Structure formats: C-alpha cells, structure tokens
Amino acid sequence: MKKLLLASTALALSAGVAFADEVKMGVLLGYTGPIESITPFMADSAELAFKEISDSGLFLGGSTITPVRADSTCVDSSAAQAAAERLISSDGIVAIMGADCSGVTMAVLQNVAMSAGVPMISPSATSPAFTTTESNGLFFRTSPSDARQGEILAGIVLERGFDQVALTYTNNDYGAGFANAFEESFLASGGTITSKVAHEEAKGDYSAEVGQLASAGGDALVILGYVDGGGSMLRTAYELGAFESFFMGDGMYGDELIAAVGEALEGTIGTIPWASGEGTDAFQELAEAAGVNASSSYTRESYDAAALLALAAQAAGEATPEGIAANILNVANEPGEPILPGELAKGLQILADGGEINYVGATNVELVGPGEAAGSYREYVVEGGEYVTVQFH
C-alpha cells in the first residue's frame, strides 16, 4: 500500500498539484487550565515544524501552512469540543495537532473529529484507553501510553527501596488510567499501596486529601497529577510532615512546579516521555536557533506530530483530511530514508520524487498503528532546583 500511495503522489505532483495555496492546521492545546505553563512551548515547537515546511518551498507546489491555535483547556471537554468544531467549520483546518490531556482529546476525537473525518496527532494524550479505541484511522499520538509509564514508575519506586506507598491521582481519564497502570504493576511486583485517593484540580486546600493518605501509612507518596493540584498536594504533604519522599509522573514536570513548590520538591523522582540521540540533539539545536524553549515537556513530541501531518499531506499529494490520515503511518515508519528535525525539506523532496521516508524526528518516532506509539522514558531527580537525568528507560 505504501508504494501505491507514494506512486500516486509522484504522479499528482508531476501534474502540478496545486497551485500554491494556504493550508490550515489546527494546534489544539490547553492554553488555559492546569498545563497552561507548558502548552505555549508545545505550540511553538509544532509551529517550528510547520514553518520549516513552509519555508522550504517544496510543500505541495509551494503551498504554505498556517497554524490556527485553539484552547482545549485540558480539562473541559465541552470547551475543547467547541474549539475543535470552530477549527473545522470556521477556520477550515485539514488536521489537528493535538489535543493534549487525555480526557479532552478523547472527547474531541469521538464527538468531533470522527464525524468530520479529520485526523489528529496528539503529542501528549497518554491514556492507555487510546490503544484500543476505534478511531477509523484518524487518531495517532507521538507519546507512548501510560500503561508503560505506570510499569516503569512502579519499577523505579521499588528499586529505590519503597515497597509501601500512598497513591494520589488527578480525577480524570489521564490520572485514572495512569494510576491503574501503576497500581497493577506495583502490586504484581510485591508492593503495597496503603491508600489510593483521587484529587481535583485547582482546589485551595488539599489538607484533607493529604490527611487521608497519611493516615493509612506508607513510606512515600506517588503523585500522578498536574502542577496545580499535584504540586499543591506535594507541598502540603511536605509542610505537614505527612511524607518525606515523593514520586511523580509526567503531568507535573515543568519549571513552574519548581517555582511553585520550592524546597519541598528536592529529591523528588519522576518519569516523563523523552528521547535521546541524534534526532533529539538536532531538534534541540534547531529550537535554540529559533528561540523556542525545547527543554520543556512534550516539545519534541509536538514538533514530530506537526511534521508528520505535513509530510503525510505531501505523501498524499493533497492537503485533505483523507489524504493525510491515509499516509501518516507510511511516512512515520520504515522503510524509507530516515528524516531528522531540520531535514523536513529533504523529506518533502524525496516524497515529491516518488520515494519513501522513515520519519525519525526528535523522539525516534515509531507508530504502532493508529492510537499507539513506541517510545522511551526519562527518569529524573530534582537536585538543586533542577531536573537531573538519572537514566532512560
């Protein structure tokens, strides 16, 4: 199928597909809400890829990509759906880079994107539910599932000598899925969870939740949440002397957490989807040159998601939702010429010539069918007010 689709692309391009045109792509992220501190960097990274594509002059006969931002809020499904509907009906986007948090992403997928036939690539929707959700081939993600992150984090906690822990998670699809994955792996490996408590975001006082967690005992507190709720939980637990050791998941990673929590965060250990290698280094260099903060979470995944959408359109020979959806797996995986960040023009030219590419990107992209991605995780510890890499898993 890959050769057939690419061959049709070459024919279309040689026939002069398109008059140079403006192609609109949605950038649907939580610019307000519990992850608003990191989404601007995610958007900047996605738009960096779109600009690289446009500046090449090789995209669909000289067409350019115009990114259109819309607010998912991360937590309000109704608002996210309304934003996605506006992107499609009013702005005329052909694909969505996003959404971000798992709950709103699922809502947009099932209630908006699927009925409209618009493909989505999320850089950060990590709920295990997406692995088995039927999306009619419209949903992809560049970050791996929390099913694996839960297993990895459970192993790290046990390796650090903590076999009895309390667990709290943000009360949504992301938090529940991550917590279940952690719990299953932790218990299977001989650990004990003394208490498991859901928490809401944006509460002023978390002392009741912390008291409930502490009353059941436990040598450490595992927090699977966002900067607002999870960070406040950690600070409260530290100030009350309820726990001395903390572990956390990817949703809390960010400079804002260090600024908000301060010394209470020192020694905390966490995990986050992250990559290393030639592609990651190339993205870092590219982002720094453009003044984009590449050190934040999910910036690499956002660049890759945007690049894949554009390369899939080139492979299709047209910037249509149908063409993009049909070619995402083709450009993301082997066989083909490896393409790194900063080499998008090379990829466009190969596709225009009827060749094949294997987009490696900033995260060593490998899409395991719609809804799932392979990937690696960074284990880090907070030392001296900084995130210090321990190892990659």
C-alpha positions as CSV (number, residue, x, y, z in Angstrom):
1,M,0.0,0.0,0.0
2,K,2.8,2.4,0.8
3,K,4.3,2.1,-2.6
4,L,1.0,2.6,-4.3
5,L,0.2,5.7,-2.3
6,L,3.6,7.2,-2.8
7,A,3.5,6.4,-6.5
8,S,0.2,8.3,-6.9
9,T,1.8,11.2,-5.0
10,A,4.6,11.4,-7.6
11,L,2.1,11.4,-10.4
12,A,0.0,14.1,-8.8
13,L,2.9,16.3,-8.0
14,S,4.4,15.9,-11.5
15,A,1.0,17.1,-12.9
16,G,1.4,20.3,-10.9
17,V,-0.8,19.6,-7.9
18,A,-1.8,22.6,-6.8
19,F,-1.5,25.9,-7.2
20,A,0.5,27.3,-4.3
21,D,-2.1,27.7,-1.5
22,E,-2.6,28.2,2.2
23,V,-3.1,25.1,4.2
24,K,-4.5,25.5,7.7
25,M,-3.6,23.1,10.5
26,G,-5.1,23.2,14.0
27,V,-3.0,23.5,17.1
28,L,-5.4,22.5,19.8
29,L,-3.8,22.7,23.3
30,G,-4.6,23.8,26.8
31,Y,-3.6,27.4,26.7
32,T,-5.7,27.9,29.9
33,G,-6.0,25.3,32.6
34,P,-3.7,23.1,34.6
35,I,-1.0,22.7,32.0
36,E,-1.0,26.3,30.6
37,S,2.6,26.7,31.7
38,I,3.9,24.2,29.2
39,T,1.5,24.4,26.2
40,P,3.0,27.6,24.7
41,F,6.3,25.7,24.3
42,M,4.5,22.8,22.7
43,A,2.7,25.1,20.3
44,D,5.9,26.9,19.4
45,S,7.6,23.6,18.7
46,A,4.7,22.4,16.4
47,E,4.7,25.7,14.6
48,L,8.5,25.4,14.2
49,A,7.9,22.3,12.1
50,F,5.1,24.0,10.1
51,K,7.4,27.0,9.4
52,E,10.2,24.7,8.3
53,I,7.8,23.0,5.9
54,S,6.5,26.3,4.5
55,D,9.9,27.9,4.2
56,S,11.2,25.0,2.1
57,G,9.0,26.0,-0.9
58,L,8.6,22.3,-1.6
59,F,5.3,21.6,0.1
60,L,2.6,20.8,-2.4
61,G,3.7,23.1,-5.2
62,G,4.8,25.9,-2.9
63,S,1.9,25.9,-0.5
64,T,2.4,27.2,3.0
65,I,0.9,26.1,6.3
66,T,-0.9,28.5,8.6
67,P,-1.3,27.2,12.1
68,V,-4.5,28.0,13.9
69,R,-4.5,27.8,17.7
70,A,-7.5,26.8,19.8
71,D,-7.8,26.2,23.5
72,S,-8.6,22.7,24.8
73,T,-8.4,23.9,28.4
74,C,-7.0,20.4,29.2
75,V,-10.0,19.6,31.5
76,D,-13.2,21.0,30.0
77,S,-14.5,18.5,27.3
78,S,-17.3,20.8,26.2
79,A,-15.0,23.7,25.7
80,A,-12.5,21.5,23.8
81,Q,-15.2,20.1,21.5
82,A,-16.5,23.6,20.8
83,A,-12.9,24.8,20.0
84,A,-12.4,21.8,17.7
85,E,-15.7,22.4,15.9
86,R,-14.7,26.0,15.3
87,L,-11.3,24.9,13.9
88,I,-13.0,22.6,11.4
89,S,-16.1,24.6,10.4
90,S,-15.0,28.2,10.7
91,D,-11.2,28.1,10.2
92,G,-11.2,25.3,7.6
93,I,-8.3,23.3,9.1
94,V,-7.5,19.9,7.5
95,A,-5.9,18.2,10.5
96,I,-5.3,18.8,14.2
97,M,-2.0,18.8,16.1
98,G,-3.5,17.9,19.5
99,A,-5.3,17.7,21.7
100,D,-3.2,17.4,24.8
101,C,-4.8,16.0,28.0
102,S,-6.4,12.6,27.5
103,G,-10.0,13.3,28.6
104,V,-10.5,16.3,26.3
105,T,-8.6,14.5,23.5
106,M,-11.0,11.5,23.7
107,A,-14.0,13.9,23.7
108,V,-12.7,15.7,20.6
109,L,-11.9,12.5,18.8
110,Q,-15.2,10.8,19.4
111,N,-17.6,13.7,19.2
112,V,-15.9,16.0,16.6
113,A,-13.0,14.6,14.6
114,M,-14.5,11.2,13.7
115,S,-17.8,12.7,12.5
116,A,-15.9,15.3,10.4
117,G,-13.2,12.8,9.2
118,V,-10.4,15.0,10.4
119,P,-7.1,13.3,11.6
120,M,-5.5,14.1,14.9
121,I,-2.0,13.6,16.2
122,S,-1.7,14.2,19.9
123,P,1.7,14.9,21.4
124,S,0.7,14.2,25.0
125,A,-2.6,12.2,25.3
126,T,-1.1,9.2,27.1
127,S,-4.2,7.3,28.5
128,P,-4.0,3.6,27.8
129,A,-7.5,3.8,26.5
130,F,-6.4,5.2,23.2
131,T,-4.5,1.9,22.4
132,T,-7.8,0.1,21.8
133,T,-10.2,3.0,20.9
134,E,-11.5,2.7,17.4
135,S,-10.9,5.9,15.6
136,N,-11.4,4.9,11.9
137,G,-7.7,5.5,11.4
138,L,-7.9,9.2,12.4
139,F,-6.1,9.2,15.8
140,F,-2.4,8.9,16.3
141,R,0.0,10.0,19.1
142,T,3.7,10.6,19.3
143,S,4.0,9.9,23.1
144,P,3.8,6.4,24.4
145,S,1.0,5.0,26.6
146,D,0.8,5.4,30.4
147,A,0.4,1.7,30.6
148,R,4.1,1.5,30.1
149,Q,4.9,4.6,32.1
150,G,3.0,3.1,35.1
151,E,5.1,0.0,34.8
152,I,8.3,1.9,34.6
153,L,7.5,4.2,37.5
154,A,6.5,1.2,39.7
155,G,9.8,-0.4,39.0
156,I,11.7,2.8,39.9
157,V,9.8,3.1,43.2
158,L,10.6,-0.4,44.1
159,E,14.3,-0.1,43.0
160,R,14.6,2.9,45.4
161,G,13.5,0.7,48.3
162,F,9.9,1.8,48.7
163,D,7.5,-1.1,48.8
164,Q,4.7,0.6,50.7
165,V,3.4,3.8,49.2
166,A,0.3,6.0,49.1
167,L,-1.0,7.0,45.7
168,T,-3.0,10.1,44.6
169,Y,-4.1,10.9,41.1
170,T,-5.9,13.7,39.3
171,N,-9.5,12.8,38.9
172,N,-9.8,12.4,35.1
173,D,-9.0,10.0,32.3
174,Y,-5.3,10.6,32.4
175,G,-4.9,10.3,36.1
176,A,-7.2,7.2,36.5
177,G,-5.5,5.4,33.6
178,F,-2.0,6.1,34.9
179,A,-2.9,5.2,38.5
180,N,-4.4,1.9,37.4
181,A,-1.4,1.0,35.4
182,F,1.0,1.9,38.3
183,E,-1.1,0.1,40.8
184,E,-1.3,-3.1,38.7
185,S,2.4,-3.2,38.1
186,F,3.4,-2.2,41.7
187,L,1.2,-4.9,43.3
188,A,2.3,-7.5,40.8
189,S,5.9,-6.9,41.8
190,G,5.2,-7.3,45.5
191,G,4.5,-3.7,46.5
192,T,1.7,-2.5,48.8
193,I,-0.5,0.6,48.2
194,T,-1.6,1.8,51.5
195,S,-4.2,4.3,50.2
196,K,-5.4,5.5,46.8
197,V,-7.1,8.9,46.7
198,A,-8.3,10.9,43.7
199,H,-7.9,14.7,43.8
200,E,-9.5,17.6,41.9
201,E,-7.5,20.3,40.3
202,A,-7.5,24.0,41.3
203,K,-8.5,23.5,45.0
204,G,-7.3,25.9,47.5
205,D,-6.7,23.4,50.2
206,Y,-5.5,19.7,50.0
207,S,-5.0,19.1,53.6
208,A,-8.0,16.7,53.8
209,E,-6.7,14.5,51.0
210,V,-3.2,14.5,52.4
211,G,-4.5,13.6,55.9
212,Q,-6.4,10.6,54.3
213,L,-3.3,9.4,52.5
214,A,-1.1,9.8,55.5
215,S,-3.4,8.1,58.0
216,A,-3.0,4.8,56.1
217,G,0.8,5.0,56.3
218,G,3.3,4.5,53.5
219,D,6.9,5.3,53.1
220,A,6.4,7.6,50.1
221,L,3.7,9.4,48.2
222,V,3.2,8.8,44.5
223,I,1.5,11.8,42.8
224,L,0.0,11.5,39.3
225,G,-1.4,14.9,38.5
226,Y,-0.6,18.4,37.2
227,V,1.3,21.3,38.5
228,D,-1.7,22.9,40.2
229,G,-3.3,20.1,42.1
230,G,-0.4,17.6,42.2
231,G,2.1,20.3,43.1
232,S,-0.1,21.7,45.8
233,M,-0.6,18.1,47.2
234,L,3.2,17.7,47.3
235,R,3.8,21.0,49.0
236,T,1.0,20.4,51.6
237,A,2.3,16.9,52.4
238,Y,5.8,18.2,52.9
239,E,4.7,21.1,55.1
240,L,2.5,18.9,57.2
241,G,5.3,16.3,57.6
242,A,3.0,13.6,56.2
243,F,5.6,12.3,53.8
244,E,9.3,12.9,53.2
245,S,9.7,11.1,49.9
246,F,7.8,11.7,46.6
247,F,7.5,10.3,43.2
248,M,5.6,11.8,40.3
249,G,4.5,11.3,36.7
250,D,4.9,13.4,33.5
251,G,2.0,15.7,34.0
252,M,3.8,17.6,36.8
253,Y,7.1,18.2,35.0
254,G,7.9,21.8,34.3
255,D,9.8,24.9,35.6
256,E,6.6,26.2,37.1
257,L,6.5,23.3,39.5
258,I,9.9,24.1,40.9
259,A,9.0,27.7,41.3
260,A,5.7,26.9,43.0
261,V,6.8,24.1,45.3
262,G,10.4,25.1,46.1
263,E,12.5,23.1,48.6
264,A,9.7,20.6,49.1
265,L,10.5,19.2,45.7
266,E,14.1,18.5,46.4
267,G,14.9,14.8,45.9
268,T,11.6,14.0,44.2
269,I,11.9,11.4,41.4
270,G,9.8,11.3,38.3
271,T,9.3,9.9,34.8
272,I,8.4,11.6,31.5
273,P,8.3,10.6,27.9
274,W,11.6,11.8,26.5
275,A,14.2,10.7,23.9
276,S,17.9,10.9,23.4
277,G,20.1,10.5,20.4
278,E,20.8,12.3,17.1
279,G,17.2,13.4,16.4
280,T,16.8,14.8,19.9
281,D,20.0,16.7,19.6
282,A,19.1,18.0,16.1
283,F,15.7,19.3,17.5
284,Q,17.5,21.0,20.4
285,E,19.8,22.8,18.1
286,L,17.0,23.8,15.7
287,A,14.8,25.1,18.6
288,E,17.5,27.1,20.2
289,A,18.3,28.8,17.0
290,A,14.7,29.8,16.6
291,G,14.3,30.9,20.2
292,V,12.0,28.1,21.2
293,N,12.2,26.5,24.7
294,A,13.0,22.9,23.8
295,S,13.7,21.8,27.4
296,S,10.1,21.8,28.4
297,S,7.9,18.7,28.3
298,Y,6.3,17.4,25.1
299,T,8.1,19.9,22.9
300,R,9.8,17.1,20.9
301,E,6.5,15.2,20.5
302,S,4.8,18.4,19.3
303,Y,7.4,19.1,16.6
304,D,7.1,15.5,15.5
305,A,3.3,15.5,15.4
306,A,3.2,18.6,13.3
307,A,5.9,17.3,10.9
308,L,4.1,14.0,10.4
309,L,0.9,15.8,9.4
310,A,2.7,17.9,6.8
311,L,4.7,15.0,5.5
312,A,1.6,12.9,5.2
313,A,-0.1,15.6,3.1
314,Q,2.9,15.7,0.8
315,A,2.8,11.9,0.5
316,A,-0.9,12.1,-0.4
317,G,-0.3,14.8,-3.0
318,E,-3.0,16.9,-1.4
319,A,-3.7,18.6,1.9
320,T,-7.0,16.8,2.6
321,P,-8.1,15.1,5.8
322,E,-8.5,11.8,3.9
323,G,-5.1,12.0,2.3
324,I,-3.3,13.0,5.5
325,A,-4.9,10.2,7.5
326,A,-4.1,7.6,4.9
327,N,-0.4,8.4,4.8
328,I,0.6,9.1,8.4
329,L,1.8,5.5,9.1
330,N,3.6,5.5,5.7
331,V,5.8,8.4,6.4
332,A,6.3,7.6,10.1
333,N,7.8,4.1,9.9
334,E,10.2,2.0,7.9
335,P,11.0,1.5,5.1
336,G,12.4,4.7,3.7
337,E,15.1,7.4,4.1
338,P,15.5,8.5,7.8
339,I,14.4,12.1,8.3
340,L,15.5,14.1,11.4
341,P,14.5,17.5,12.6
342,G,15.8,20.2,10.3
343,E,15.6,17.8,7.4
344,L,11.9,18.2,6.5
345,A,12.8,19.8,3.1
346,K,14.8,16.6,2.3
347,G,11.7,14.5,3.2
348,L,9.4,16.7,1.1
349,Q,11.7,16.3,-1.9
350,I,12.0,12.6,-1.6
351,L,8.2,12.3,-1.4
352,A,7.8,14.6,-4.4
353,D,10.2,12.3,-6.4
354,G,8.1,9.3,-5.5
355,G,10.5,7.9,-2.8
356,E,9.8,6.7,0.7
357,I,10.8,8.2,4.0
358,N,11.0,7.0,7.6
359,Y,10.4,10.0,9.8
360,V,12.7,9.5,12.9
361,G,12.2,13.0,14.2
362,A,13.0,14.3,17.7
363,T,11.6,11.2,19.5
364,N,12.7,8.3,17.4
365,V,9.2,8.0,16.0
366,E,7.7,4.6,15.6
367,L,3.9,4.5,15.3
368,V,2.4,1.1,16.3
369,G,-0.7,1.6,14.3
370,P,-3.4,4.2,15.0
371,G,-3.6,5.1,18.7
372,E,-0.2,3.8,19.8
373,A,3.5,4.8,19.7
374,A,6.6,3.2,20.9
375,G,8.9,5.5,22.9
376,S,11.3,5.9,25.8
377,Y,11.0,7.5,29.2
378,R,13.4,9.7,31.1
379,E,13.9,9.1,34.8
380,Y,14.9,12.3,36.6
381,V,15.5,13.6,40.1
382,V,15.2,17.1,41.4
383,E,18.5,18.3,42.7
384,G,19.5,21.9,43.5
385,G,16.2,23.2,42.0
386,E,16.8,21.5,38.6
387,Y,15.7,18.3,36.9
388,V,18.6,16.0,36.6
389,T,18.5,13.0,34.3
390,V,19.1,9.6,36.0
391,Q,18.7,7.3,33.0
392,F,16.4,6.5,30.1
393,H,14.1,3.5,30.1
